[in-house]
Amino acid sequence: MSKQFEVRREVVIQGTPEQIFAAVTRETAAWMFPVEEVPSVGGLGPEDPKVKIWQPPEHVQIRVEGPDGFFNALDYLIEARDGGTAHLRYVHSGVLMQDDWQDQYDGVGAHTDFYLHSLGVYVRYFAGRPVEYVAVAGPPSSAKAGSIDVLKAALGLGPESKVGDPLSLEVPNFGWIESEVDYLTEHFVGLRCSGALYRFYGRDAFGGTVDAAHHLFEPKTPLAEARSAWQAWLDGVFA
C-alpha cells in the first residue's frame, strides 16, 4: 500500500536567482547529491520529458512517474529580493509506502530542511566552484536507535554544542579538518570550512544507518582515497 505526501518549504537565500537555478539543476553535487544534469536545448527548454517546467532562472519543475500511480515531483520557484537575496518556494510531492508512511514522511521533511540549508550555504560561499562529492554509509550497527549521539561524541560535540562553534577533527589518511558547526539538530550535523561542507546524517531515526556525505571544493586527497578514509573513520566510530 502507498500514500501520497507533500513537503513545502520557503526560504530566503543570499544569492541571485541565476545562482540558485544553476544549483538546483546542474550543481546538486555541491550541496545535496549528484543527480542527472538537466540540459537546456537552444535556450528554450530541456529535452528530458521528466522536466515539466523550464523557465530559467525563476522556475523549474521535475516529475518522475511509475507504475501503480507512483510519482516523485520537485518544484522550485525562485524570486529575486532586495539586498542580493532571493526567495525560494520548494515543493516536494510523491508517494511513500503506507506501512511506515509517518517515518518516511518525517525523514523527508528533516532531510529537506538540511538540504535547503546546505543549498543556502553553497550559494553564499561556494557558488560555481568545482566540487567532488564523497558519500559513505555507516555499518549496520549504526542503525541502532541513538547512534547519531555516538557520531556526535566522536566529532567532539556535546549537549552544550551549538552552531558557530569551532571544531577540529583528524581523519586518518584524509587530514585535519578545521571547521565550524553550521548545522546541528537532533538528527543531523553540518560542518563548514573554507574548502568543504561536511554533512552527517542520523538516519537511524528513520530506519537507516548513520551516513556521511561531503562536498569538497578544495580536495587535497584523491577521491577514492578520500572515500576510503571516511569509510574507515565511520566504521571505526561504530566498531
C-alpha positions as CSV (number, residue, x, y, z in Angstrom):
1,M,0.0,0.0,0.0
2,S,1.1,3.6,-0.6
3,K,0.0,7.1,0.2
4,Q,0.8,10.5,-1.2
5,F,2.8,13.1,0.6
6,E,3.8,16.8,0.1
7,V,6.5,18.8,1.8
8,R,6.5,22.6,1.3
9,R,9.3,25.0,2.4
10,E,10.0,28.7,1.8
11,V,13.5,30.0,2.4
12,V,15.5,33.2,1.7
13,I,18.9,32.6,0.2
14,Q,21.8,35.1,-0.1
15,G,22.4,34.9,-3.8
16,T,20.9,35.6,-7.2
17,P,18.1,33.6,-8.9
18,E,20.6,32.6,-11.6
19,Q,22.9,31.1,-8.9
20,I,20.1,29.2,-7.3
21,F,18.7,27.9,-10.5
22,A,22.1,26.6,-11.5
23,A,22.5,25.0,-8.1
24,V,19.2,23.1,-8.2
25,T,19.6,21.9,-11.8
26,R,23.2,21.2,-12.6
27,E,25.3,21.7,-9.4
28,T,23.4,19.4,-7.0
29,A,26.6,17.5,-6.0
30,A,27.8,20.7,-4.3
31,W,25.0,20.8,-1.7
32,M,22.8,17.7,-1.9
33,F,23.8,14.7,-4.0
34,P,24.6,14.3,-7.7
35,V,21.6,14.0,-10.0
36,E,21.5,13.8,-13.7
37,E,22.1,17.2,-15.2
38,V,19.1,18.9,-16.8
39,P,20.4,20.4,-20.0
40,S,18.8,23.3,-21.8
41,V,18.2,22.9,-25.5
42,G,18.7,26.0,-27.6
43,G,17.8,28.2,-24.7
44,L,14.2,27.1,-25.0
45,G,13.9,24.2,-22.6
46,P,15.1,20.7,-21.9
47,E,14.6,17.6,-23.9
48,D,14.1,15.4,-20.9
49,P,10.3,14.5,-20.6
50,K,10.7,14.5,-16.8
51,V,11.1,18.3,-16.9
52,K,7.6,19.8,-16.8
53,I,8.5,23.5,-16.4
54,W,11.8,25.1,-17.5
55,Q,11.8,28.8,-17.0
56,P,15.3,29.9,-16.0
57,P,16.1,31.4,-13.7
58,E,12.7,31.6,-12.0
59,H,11.0,28.2,-12.2
60,V,11.8,24.5,-12.7
61,Q,9.6,21.5,-12.1
62,I,10.6,17.9,-12.5
63,R,8.3,14.9,-12.2
64,V,9.1,11.2,-12.5
65,E,6.2,8.8,-12.9
66,G,6.0,5.0,-12.5
67,P,3.5,2.1,-12.3
68,D,0.6,1.9,-9.9
69,G,0.3,5.7,-9.5
70,F,3.8,6.2,-8.3
71,F,5.3,9.7,-8.9
72,N,8.1,11.9,-7.4
73,A,8.0,15.6,-8.1
74,L,10.2,18.6,-7.3
75,D,9.2,22.2,-7.8
76,Y,11.5,25.2,-7.4
77,L,10.0,28.7,-7.7
78,I,12.7,31.5,-7.3
79,E,12.0,35.2,-6.9
80,A,14.7,37.9,-6.6
81,R,14.5,40.1,-3.5
82,D,16.3,43.2,-2.3
83,G,19.8,43.1,-0.8
84,G,21.2,40.5,-3.1
85,T,18.9,37.8,-1.8
86,A,16.2,35.5,-3.4
87,H,13.1,33.8,-2.1
88,L,12.8,30.1,-2.9
89,R,9.5,28.2,-2.7
90,Y,10.2,24.5,-2.7
91,V,7.6,21.7,-3.0
92,H,8.4,18.0,-2.9
93,S,5.5,15.7,-3.5
94,G,5.2,12.0,-4.3
95,V,4.2,8.6,-3.0
96,L,5.5,6.7,0.1
97,M,4.8,3.2,1.3
98,Q,2.0,3.3,3.8
99,D,3.2,0.7,6.2
100,D,5.8,3.1,7.6
101,W,4.5,6.2,6.0
102,Q,5.0,8.5,9.0
103,D,8.6,7.6,9.5
104,Q,9.3,8.1,5.8
105,Y,7.5,11.4,5.8
106,D,9.3,12.6,8.9
107,G,12.6,11.7,7.2
108,V,11.7,13.5,4.0
109,G,10.9,16.7,6.0
110,A,14.1,16.6,8.1
111,H,16.3,15.9,5.1
112,T,14.6,18.7,3.2
113,D,15.4,21.2,5.9
114,F,19.1,20.1,5.9
115,Y,19.4,20.1,2.2
116,L,17.9,23.6,1.8
117,H,20.2,24.9,4.5
118,S,23.2,23.4,2.6
119,L,21.8,25.0,-0.6
120,G,21.9,28.4,1.0
121,V,25.4,27.9,2.4
122,Y,26.7,26.7,-1.0
123,V,25.2,29.6,-2.9
124,R,26.6,32.1,-0.4
125,Y,30.1,30.8,0.0
126,F,30.9,28.4,-2.9
127,A,28.6,29.1,-5.9
128,G,30.1,27.9,-9.2
129,R,33.2,26.2,-7.7
130,P,34.2,22.7,-8.9
131,V,33.3,20.1,-6.4
132,E,34.0,16.4,-5.5
133,Y,31.2,14.5,-3.7
134,V,32.2,11.8,-1.2
135,A,29.4,9.7,0.4
136,V,29.8,6.7,2.7
137,A,27.2,4.7,4.6
138,G,27.7,3.7,8.2
139,P,27.9,0.0,9.2
140,P,24.7,-1.9,10.1
141,S,25.5,-1.3,13.8
142,S,24.8,2.4,13.2
143,A,21.2,1.7,12.5
144,K,20.5,1.2,16.2
145,A,18.4,4.0,17.8
146,G,20.6,6.7,19.3
147,S,23.6,6.1,17.0
148,I,23.6,9.7,16.0
149,D,24.7,10.6,19.5
150,V,27.7,8.2,19.2
151,L,28.6,10.1,16.0
152,K,28.3,13.5,17.7
153,A,30.5,12.3,20.5
154,A,33.2,11.1,18.0
155,L,33.1,14.6,16.4
156,G,33.6,16.2,19.8
157,L,30.1,17.6,20.1
158,G,28.2,17.6,23.4
159,P,24.9,18.8,24.9
160,E,26.2,22.4,25.0
161,S,27.5,22.5,21.5
162,K,25.9,24.9,19.1
163,V,26.0,26.4,15.6
164,G,29.1,28.6,15.2
165,D,31.3,26.5,17.5
166,P,34.8,25.7,16.1
167,L,35.5,22.0,15.6
168,S,38.8,20.2,14.8
169,L,38.9,16.6,13.7
170,E,41.7,14.4,12.4
171,V,40.6,11.7,9.9
172,P,43.5,9.3,9.2
173,N,44.6,9.3,5.6
174,F,42.5,12.3,4.9
175,G,43.9,15.0,7.2
176,W,42.9,17.6,9.8
177,I,39.6,19.4,9.5
178,E,39.4,22.9,11.0
179,S,35.8,23.9,10.7
180,E,32.8,25.4,12.4
181,V,29.4,23.9,13.1
182,D,27.0,25.3,10.6
183,Y,24.0,22.9,11.3
184,L,23.1,21.0,14.4
185,T,19.8,19.2,15.1
186,E,18.6,16.1,16.8
187,H,19.4,14.0,13.7
188,F,22.0,15.9,11.5
189,V,25.4,17.7,11.8
190,G,26.9,20.1,9.3
191,L,30.4,21.5,9.3
192,R,31.8,24.2,7.1
193,C,35.3,25.3,6.4
194,S,36.9,27.4,3.6
195,G,37.1,24.5,1.2
196,A,34.3,22.0,2.1
197,L,30.9,21.2,3.5
198,Y,30.9,18.1,5.7
199,R,27.5,16.5,6.3
200,F,26.4,13.7,8.7
201,Y,23.0,12.1,8.6
202,G,21.5,10.3,11.6
203,R,19.2,8.1,9.6
204,D,18.9,5.7,12.5
205,A,15.8,7.7,13.4
206,F,14.2,6.8,10.1
207,G,15.1,3.1,9.7
208,G,18.6,3.6,8.2
209,T,22.2,4.0,9.2
210,V,24.3,7.0,10.2
211,D,25.9,8.2,7.0
212,A,28.3,10.9,5.8
213,A,28.2,12.9,2.6
214,H,30.8,15.6,2.0
215,H,31.2,18.3,-0.7
216,L,34.9,19.1,-1.3
217,F,35.7,22.3,-3.1
218,E,39.4,22.2,-2.4
219,P,40.2,18.4,-2.4
220,K,43.7,17.6,-1.2
221,T,43.2,13.8,-1.4
222,P,42.3,11.7,-4.5
223,L,38.6,10.9,-4.5
224,A,38.9,7.2,-4.0
225,E,41.3,7.7,-1.1
226,A,39.1,10.3,0.5
227,R,36.1,7.9,0.3
228,S,38.2,5.1,1.8
229,A,39.4,7.3,4.6
230,W,35.9,8.4,5.6
231,Q,34.5,4.9,5.4
232,A,37.2,3.7,7.7
233,W,36.6,6.6,10.1
234,L,32.8,6.0,10.1
235,D,33.2,2.2,10.5
236,G,35.6,2.9,13.5
237,V,33.1,5.1,15.2
238,F,30.7,2.2,15.4
239,A,33.1,-0.6,15.8
